[in-house]
């Protein structure tokens, strides 16, 4: 009886501790399918050239002030005016993939930035690293026919937008 009790207690202890031996993922590969719409009634087409980078900062304290800053990888602290121009991570881009942009994020909070040279539009967002989520598949829709918009956590900015006027 004593031997059976020891076996049962050991089996119970091993089963309870089993969760302690799981691998913990402490990063996310953030994959984005990027689509552009060039007119209000146009189709969304996959982006053909986008650069992605990230800083380990929070967008509540940091921003991008202009297209020139976005291209130069420069972010500005909203309170102090301090600038940084060396991103902590760079993504890769492959136009032939469904999710063209991919970047590895491994800090608790990140500011992800996407720059599209063709359309002169940039987008940025805050990303809080979830626990044990090794990969994210997401989409970003960029519209060139308006000055700026927010979509799915992204702030999309078209600094060179000029409204069309009808001559009727």
N, C-alpha and C positions, 0 to 999 in steps of 0.2 A: 504494500500500500504506500509506504513511504517513498519507494522508488518511482511509482506511478505519479505521485504528487510532485516530485522533483522534475520529472519529464514534462508534466503539464505546465508547471511554473516556468521552466526554461523555454518551452515552446511559446508560451504567452509573452514572455519578456522579449524573445527574438522577434515575434510578430509586431509588437508595439514599437520596437526600435528600428524596424525595417525602413520606415520613412526617414530616418536620420541619415541613411546611406544613399539617398537619391542625389543625382547631380543637380546642382543649382546653376541656372543660367543667369549670368550677371551682365548681359548685353542684349541688344536688339539689333538685328539687321533690318533697317528701315527701307523698304522697297516702295517706290512710288511710280505709278503710271501717270504721266503728265499729258494732259490734253489741252489744246488751244482752240479757241473759237474766235475767228477774225471779224465776224459780223453778227448782228443780233439774230439773224435767221440762218446763219451758216452752221455747218456740221462741226463737231469737235473732232479734231485730228490729232494724232500722237505728235508730241513735240519731237523735233529733230536734233536739238542741241541745247542742253541744259547743264549748268555747273551746280554742284551741290557741296555745301560745306556746313560745318557746325562749330559752335562755341559751347563750352560748358557753363553757360550763364542762363539767367531767367529773363524772358522777354518783358516781365513787369518792370525790370530795371534797365534793360538794354534795347536799343532800336537801331534801325538802319535809316539814315537821314535822307539819302538820295540814291539815284541810279549809279552815280559815280562811286559812292561809298560801297554799294552792293558789289560792283565789279571789282573794286579794290579790296574786297573782303573786310571792309571796315565797319565796325559797329560802334555805337556811342552810348555811354551811360546817360540815362535820362536825367539823373540828379546832378552828377559831378561834371559831366561833359567829357570825361575821360574817354579815349578811343582805344580800340584794339584792332589790329589788322593782320594777325596771324591766327587763323582758325585752328581749333584743336583736332579737327578731323575733316577729311575730304572724301567725297563720294565718288563713285564711278558712274559712267553713263554709257549705255549701249542702246542705240536707236532701234536695233532689230529685236530687242526684248519687249515683252508686254509691259513689264515694270522696268522702264528704262533706267531709272536712277536707283542707286543702292548706296547706303552709308551705314557704317557700324557705329552705334552709340553705346557707350558703356559708363556714363556718369548719371547720377540721379536726375539731373535736369539738363536739358540741352536746348539751344536755339538753333533750329535747322533753317538754312537759307538756300533758296533755289534762284538761280539767275539764268534768264533766257536771253542770250545776246541778239538773236534774230528779232524778237519783238520788243526788246528793251524793257522787259517786265521782270520784276523780282518779287519773291514771296518769302515770308518767314513765319515761323511758328515756334511755340514752346512745346517741348516733348518731355514728359515725365516718364522715366524708365519704369516699366512694370516688372514685377517679379516673375521670373521664369517664362518670359515670352521671347524666344530666340529669334523670331522673325515676324515682321509686320508687312502686310500687303495693303496699300492704300492708293487712293487716286487724288489727283489735284487737277482742278479745272480752271484754266486761265482764260480770261476774256480780254481781248485787245480793244474792244469797243467801249470800254468805260475806264474811268480814271483809277478806281480802286474798288475792291470788294473783299469781303470776308467769306471764306468757304471752308467748312470742316476744320476749323481751328487755324487756318492759314490766313494771313493778311497779304493780299495780292495788290501790288502797287504798279501802276502804269504812269510814271511821272511825265511822259511825253504825250499823253492823251490830249487831243484837241477835239472838241465836239464838232460834228458836222452841222452845217446850216443849210436849210432848204431855201432856195431862191424862188419862191412862188409868188 
